[in-house]
Structures are given as C-alpha cells and as structure tokens.
Amino acid sequence: MNPEDQKSESLSSVVERITVSLDSMSKGQKAIANYILANYETAAYMTAAKLGETTGVSESTVVRFSMELGYEGYPHFQKALQEELKVKLTSVQRLNAASRFSDDASIVKSILQADMDSLKYTYENLDEDAFSKAVKTILDAKKIYIMGLRSSSPLSSFMHFYMTPLFDDVRHIHSNSANEVFEQILPIGPGDVMIGISFPRYSTRTIQSLQYARSRGASVIVITDKADTPMTQYADVALFARSDMASFVDSLTAPLSLINALLVALGMHRKSHIEESFEALEQLWKEYKVYDTGKDRSIEDNENKEETES
C-alpha cells in the first residue's frame, strides 16, 4: 500500500471509504458495496469467493474491489472490517454474525482456531519492554487498583484474586454505577497504580476512571487490544492482546494468557514475600477442607462402607 492509501485508511473507517467511493464504482463493485453496507455483520466473515457468489460477481472482482479501496488485498480488507465491527455492532448484530456457522462442529473448530490465532498474534507482537515496565510499575506502587467492567469483569476478578496474596493493598473496582466507581477510586494518588482492562466494545466508565487516575498523579497501565483506542490515551504503559468477536461473546483467551504471564512475573519478584503467607494459607485450607484432596473422600467412603456392613 502506498503512503497516500495508508493515510486514507487512518483517516476513515472501512464503511466510510466504501460510501465515499460508491458513486465511482463499476456495476459489479456497487453490488459488493451495497451488500456489505446492508449486511456487514455477515459479509465481514465471508471468503472472497463466497462474497462474489452472493453478489453475483467473480472472486477476482471482489479482490479488485478491496484493493481499489486502498487495501493490500481481500484478507487485509476483511480484517479491517472485522476490527471495525467489534466496536460498532450491537449484541443482536453480533448474534446474527454467528449465522456464518453451519453446525455445532464448525462452531467449536472455528472458535478454537480463532483463539489459537489470537494467542499466536499476541505472542508475536508482544512488547517485552512494555511488559517489563508494567511489572516494575506494579511492584513499586503503594496501592494497586484493578478495574475491568462488563465483559472484562472476569479478567479483573481473576487478576485481583491472584494479586491479593502478592501485595498488601489491592483494590478491585467492580461496579458499573458511576457514583460507586468514583467513590472507590477517590483516594487514588501519586505512587498508586490503576490497571484498566477493556476490550471492544470499550467501557466508557473504565476510560473515565483512567482519566481520573491520571489527573490525580497515579500511574496508569492498560490491558486492551490495540494502540489506537480510547483506552490508551491516558496510559503510561499499554499491554496488547488480541480479542476477537465470537458472535455475541467476546473471546478473551489471549488477554487472560497475558494476565497469567503478568501474574507469574510478579509472583517471581515477590516470592520471598509470599512464601510465608502461602504456607499459612495452606494450613487454613487444609484445616477447613477448602479443597478436595481425594484423601478426605476415601476416608468418608470407608466410613460409609463400614456403616453399611454393620
């Protein structure tokens, strides 16, 4: 792609570029464009051959269509459209996108393959310097605030669960109410760190909280999918993991893997601090039978057997 095309892509969305170019398109290209504009939630997941068959044109016409819009080829155009949809589609439209699957077997294979692709992409594009900076920022913090709302809430809960034994003051921001959120982060200030987690569609409340934390002098770490999003505008450190849209469900496999890595790195740095705590916890867990060890079940089974025989 030449510099002018790259500049054009950065200044407009896929749909906008199609709309602007519509009048100058050939008859076949207009058929493709009109189908995409009317059915973009399904068109984004069609192969070039399938899109051509659906719109009554050749596969080569579809490829030329994407290239004349300024993309390197159809795969590049398709990925750009899919990225745009993750932010813009409603839940109902996301659900309709699942119509591309033919049966249960195609669903599980497609989703697992997409998750593997996301992990591979995240691995290959990891910024190791940013990762190390995030680790150091957290280790140096006085208080740690973790925030992930809506579909990112399980990620923030998971992170909070494992961060709690590592640090003395970890706070989980877990409300969608504006008043409650700002009440929880009100004390944040210099020396503290806010970890914000959000993926398309991005949480406005999370972005506002990051802005507040930054205005109070706290460090801000974000975990999101890419650099050019509202999530990164207040970040001191940004960590990226690919998140795909699996119908109405957000696929968060790669983000969870990245968080796992962050937790392990922090645990290695805090090993001497937490060994004593973990030993005490293990004793409590054993005493109150928090976890099923198998041994307890064997004893109970033997006791029940003896009662039955007697």
C-alpha positions as CSV (number, residue, x, y, z in Angstrom):
1,M,0.0,0.0,0.0
2,N,1.4,3.4,-0.9
3,P,1.7,6.3,1.7
4,E,-1.5,8.0,0.4
5,D,-3.5,4.8,0.8
6,Q,-2.2,4.4,4.3
7,K,-3.0,7.9,5.2
8,S,-6.5,7.4,3.8
9,E,-7.0,4.3,5.9
10,S,-6.0,6.1,9.0
11,L,-8.5,8.9,8.4
12,S,-11.7,6.9,7.7
13,S,-13.4,3.7,8.6
14,V,-14.0,0.9,6.1
15,V,-17.7,1.7,5.8
16,E,-16.9,5.4,5.2
17,R,-14.5,4.6,2.5
18,I,-17.0,2.4,0.7
19,T,-19.6,5.1,1.0
20,V,-17.3,7.8,-0.4
21,S,-16.2,5.7,-3.3
22,L,-19.7,4.3,-4.2
23,D,-20.6,6.7,-7.0
24,S,-17.4,6.0,-8.9
25,M,-17.6,2.2,-8.7
26,S,-18.5,-0.2,-11.5
27,K,-21.8,-2.1,-11.5
28,G,-20.2,-5.2,-10.0
29,Q,-18.3,-3.3,-7.4
30,K,-21.5,-1.4,-6.4
31,A,-23.2,-4.8,-5.9
32,I,-20.5,-5.8,-3.5
33,A,-20.5,-2.4,-1.7
34,N,-24.3,-2.4,-1.3
35,Y,-24.3,-5.9,0.1
36,I,-21.6,-5.1,2.6
37,L,-23.3,-1.9,3.8
38,A,-26.6,-3.8,4.3
39,N,-25.1,-7.0,5.7
40,Y,-21.7,-6.1,7.1
41,E,-22.0,-8.3,10.2
42,T,-22.1,-11.4,7.9
43,A,-20.1,-10.0,5.0
44,A,-17.1,-9.5,7.2
45,Y,-16.7,-13.2,7.7
46,M,-17.3,-14.3,4.1
47,T,-14.4,-15.5,1.9
48,A,-13.8,-13.5,-1.3
49,A,-15.3,-16.4,-3.3
50,K,-18.5,-16.6,-1.1
51,L,-19.0,-12.8,-1.2
52,G,-18.6,-12.9,-5.0
53,E,-21.1,-15.8,-5.3
54,T,-23.6,-14.0,-3.1
55,T,-23.4,-10.7,-5.0
56,G,-23.2,-12.2,-8.5
57,V,-19.7,-11.2,-9.3
58,S,-16.4,-13.1,-9.7
59,E,-13.9,-13.6,-6.9
60,S,-11.3,-11.5,-8.8
61,T,-13.8,-8.6,-8.8
62,V,-14.1,-8.8,-5.0
63,V,-10.3,-8.8,-4.7
64,R,-10.0,-5.8,-7.0
65,F,-12.8,-4.1,-5.0
66,S,-10.8,-4.3,-1.8
67,M,-7.6,-3.2,-3.5
68,E,-9.2,-0.1,-5.1
69,L,-10.4,0.9,-1.6
70,G,-6.7,1.1,-0.7
71,Y,-6.1,-2.3,0.9
72,E,-3.3,-4.7,0.1
73,G,-5.8,-7.5,-0.7
74,Y,-9.0,-9.0,0.4
75,P,-7.7,-10.5,3.7
76,H,-6.4,-7.1,4.8
77,F,-9.8,-5.5,3.9
78,Q,-11.7,-8.3,5.7
79,K,-9.6,-8.0,8.9
80,A,-10.1,-4.2,8.9
81,L,-13.9,-4.7,8.6
82,Q,-13.9,-7.3,11.4
83,E,-12.0,-4.9,13.6
84,E,-14.4,-2.1,13.0
85,L,-17.4,-4.4,13.7
86,K,-16.1,-5.3,17.1
87,V,-16.6,-1.7,18.3
88,K,-19.8,-0.9,16.4
89,L,-22.0,-4.0,16.4
90,T,-24.9,-4.3,18.9
91,S,-25.3,-7.6,20.8
92,V,-28.1,-8.5,18.4
93,Q,-26.0,-7.9,15.3
94,R,-23.2,-9.9,16.9
95,L,-25.6,-12.8,17.4
96,N,-26.6,-12.6,13.8
97,A,-23.0,-12.8,12.8
98,A,-23.0,-16.4,14.1
99,S,-25.2,-17.4,11.1
100,R,-21.9,-18.0,9.2
101,F,-21.5,-21.2,11.2
102,S,-23.2,-24.3,9.6
103,D,-23.4,-26.6,12.6
104,D,-22.0,-27.3,16.1
105,A,-18.8,-28.9,14.8
106,S,-18.0,-25.9,12.7
107,I,-18.6,-23.6,15.7
108,V,-16.2,-25.3,18.0
109,K,-13.5,-25.7,15.4
110,S,-13.8,-22.1,14.2
111,I,-13.7,-20.7,17.8
112,L,-10.8,-22.8,18.9
113,Q,-8.8,-21.9,15.7
114,A,-9.6,-18.2,16.2
115,D,-8.4,-18.4,19.8
116,M,-5.1,-20.1,18.7
117,D,-4.7,-17.4,16.1
118,S,-5.2,-14.7,18.7
119,L,-2.6,-16.2,21.0
120,K,-0.1,-16.5,18.2
121,Y,-0.7,-12.9,17.1
122,T,-0.3,-11.7,20.7
123,Y,2.8,-13.7,21.2
124,E,4.4,-12.5,18.0
125,N,3.6,-8.8,18.7
126,L,4.4,-8.7,22.4
127,D,6.3,-5.6,23.5
128,E,8.7,-7.1,26.1
129,D,9.9,-3.6,27.2
130,A,6.3,-2.5,28.0
131,F,5.7,-5.8,29.8
132,S,8.8,-5.3,32.0
133,K,7.8,-1.7,32.6
134,A,4.3,-2.8,33.7
135,V,5.8,-5.3,36.2
136,K,8.1,-2.7,37.7
137,T,5.3,-0.1,37.9
138,I,3.1,-2.5,39.8
139,L,6.0,-3.6,42.1
140,D,6.8,0.0,43.0
141,A,3.2,1.0,43.7
142,K,1.8,1.9,47.1
143,K,-1.8,0.9,46.2
144,I,-3.0,-1.1,43.3
145,Y,-6.4,-0.5,41.7
146,I,-7.7,-3.1,39.2
147,M,-10.7,-2.2,37.0
148,G,-12.5,-4.2,34.3
149,L,-16.2,-3.8,33.7
150,R,-18.8,-5.7,31.8
151,S,-17.3,-8.5,29.7
152,S,-13.8,-7.6,31.1
153,S,-15.0,-8.1,34.7
154,P,-14.0,-11.8,34.8
155,L,-10.5,-10.7,33.8
156,S,-10.2,-8.1,36.5
157,S,-11.7,-10.5,39.1
158,F,-9.2,-13.2,38.1
159,M,-6.3,-10.7,38.4
160,H,-7.5,-9.4,41.7
161,F,-7.8,-12.9,43.2
162,Y,-4.1,-13.7,42.5
163,M,-2.8,-10.2,43.2
164,T,-4.3,-10.1,46.7
165,P,-1.7,-12.5,48.3
166,L,1.1,-10.8,46.4
167,F,0.5,-7.3,47.7
168,D,-0.8,-5.6,50.9
169,D,-3.2,-3.2,49.3
170,V,-5.0,-4.3,46.1
171,R,-8.4,-2.8,45.3
172,H,-10.9,-4.3,42.8
173,I,-13.2,-1.7,41.2
174,H,-16.2,-3.7,40.3
175,S,-19.3,-1.6,39.9
176,N,-21.0,-0.1,36.8
177,S,-22.5,2.7,38.8
178,A,-20.7,6.0,38.2
179,N,-21.1,7.1,41.8
180,E,-19.8,3.8,43.3
181,V,-16.9,3.6,40.9
182,F,-15.6,7.1,41.7
183,E,-16.2,6.5,45.4
184,Q,-13.9,3.5,45.2
185,I,-11.1,5.3,43.3
186,L,-11.5,8.6,45.1
187,P,-8.3,8.2,47.3
188,I,-6.0,7.3,44.3
189,G,-3.0,9.5,44.0
190,P,0.8,9.7,43.4
191,G,2.6,6.4,44.0
192,D,-0.5,4.4,43.2
193,V,-1.3,2.5,40.0
194,M,-4.5,1.9,38.2
195,I,-4.7,-1.2,36.0
196,G,-7.6,-0.7,33.5
197,I,-8.8,-3.7,31.4
198,S,-11.2,-3.3,28.5
199,F,-11.8,-4.7,25.0
200,P,-14.4,-3.9,22.3
201,R,-16.9,-2.6,23.0
202,Y,-14.8,-0.3,25.3
203,S,-16.3,0.6,28.6
204,T,-16.8,4.4,28.9
205,R,-16.7,4.1,32.7
206,T,-13.3,2.5,32.6
207,I,-11.9,5.2,30.3
208,Q,-13.3,7.9,32.6
209,S,-11.7,6.2,35.6
210,L,-8.3,6.0,33.9
211,Q,-8.6,9.7,33.1
212,Y,-9.4,10.5,36.7
213,A,-6.5,8.3,38.0
214,R,-4.1,10.1,35.6
215,S,-5.3,13.5,36.8
216,R,-4.6,12.5,40.4
217,G,-1.0,11.7,39.6
218,A,-1.3,7.9,39.6
219,S,0.4,5.6,37.1
220,V,-1.9,4.0,34.6
221,I,-1.5,0.6,33.0
222,V,-4.0,-0.6,30.4
223,I,-4.6,-4.0,29.0
224,T,-6.5,-3.8,25.7
225,D,-6.4,-5.0,22.1
226,K,-4.5,-2.3,20.2
227,A,-2.9,1.1,20.4
228,D,-5.3,3.3,18.5
229,T,-8.2,3.1,21.0
230,P,-9.6,5.4,23.7
231,M,-8.2,3.1,26.3
232,T,-4.6,4.1,25.6
233,Q,-4.9,7.9,25.7
234,Y,-4.2,8.1,29.5
235,A,-1.8,5.1,29.7
236,D,1.7,5.2,31.0
237,V,2.1,1.6,29.9
238,A,-0.1,-0.3,27.4
239,L,-0.1,-4.1,27.0
240,F,-1.9,-5.5,24.0
241,A,-3.7,-8.9,23.4
242,R,-5.9,-9.7,20.5
243,S,-9.6,-10.1,21.4
244,D,-12.0,-11.5,18.7
245,M,-15.7,-11.3,18.5
246,A,-17.2,-14.8,18.7
247,S,-20.8,-14.0,17.9
248,F,-22.3,-12.2,21.0
249,V,-19.4,-13.5,23.1
250,D,-16.1,-11.6,23.5
251,S,-13.2,-14.1,23.1
252,L,-10.7,-13.2,25.8
253,T,-8.4,-16.2,25.6
254,A,-5.3,-14.1,24.7
255,P,-5.9,-11.4,27.3
256,L,-6.2,-14.0,30.0
257,S,-3.0,-15.6,28.9
258,L,-1.3,-12.2,29.0
259,I,-2.6,-11.6,32.5
260,N,-1.4,-15.0,33.5
261,A,2.1,-14.1,32.4
262,L,2.0,-10.8,34.3
263,L,0.9,-12.6,37.5
264,V,3.7,-15.2,37.2
265,A,6.3,-12.4,36.6
266,L,5.0,-10.5,39.7
267,G,5.0,-13.7,41.7
268,M,8.6,-14.4,40.9
269,H,9.6,-10.9,42.1
270,R,7.5,-11.3,45.3
271,K,8.5,-14.9,46.0
272,S,10.2,-14.3,49.3
273,H,7.4,-12.0,50.5
274,I,4.6,-14.5,49.8
275,E,6.1,-17.9,50.8
276,E,5.2,-17.4,54.5
277,S,1.7,-16.3,53.6
278,F,1.1,-19.2,51.3
279,E,2.3,-21.7,54.0
280,A,-0.2,-20.2,56.5
281,L,-2.9,-20.3,53.9
282,E,-2.2,-23.9,53.1
283,Q,-2.7,-24.8,56.7
284,L,-6.0,-23.0,56.9
285,W,-7.2,-24.6,53.6
286,K,-6.3,-28.0,55.0
287,E,-7.9,-27.4,58.3
288,Y,-11.2,-26.2,56.9
289,K,-11.1,-28.6,53.9
290,V,-11.3,-25.8,51.3
291,Y,-10.1,-28.1,48.6
292,D,-11.0,-31.7,47.8
293,T,-7.8,-33.7,48.2
294,G,-9.2,-37.1,47.4
295,K,-8.0,-38.3,50.8
296,D,-11.0,-37.0,52.6
297,R,-13.3,-38.7,50.2
298,S,-11.5,-42.0,50.7
299,I,-12.0,-41.8,54.5
300,E,-15.6,-40.8,54.1
301,D,-16.2,-43.7,51.7
302,N,-14.6,-46.2,54.1
303,E,-16.7,-44.9,56.9
304,N,-19.9,-45.3,54.9
305,K,-18.9,-48.8,53.8
306,E,-18.3,-49.8,57.5
307,E,-21.7,-48.4,58.4
308,T,-23.4,-50.4,55.6
309,E,-21.7,-53.6,56.5
310,S,-22.6,-53.3,60.2
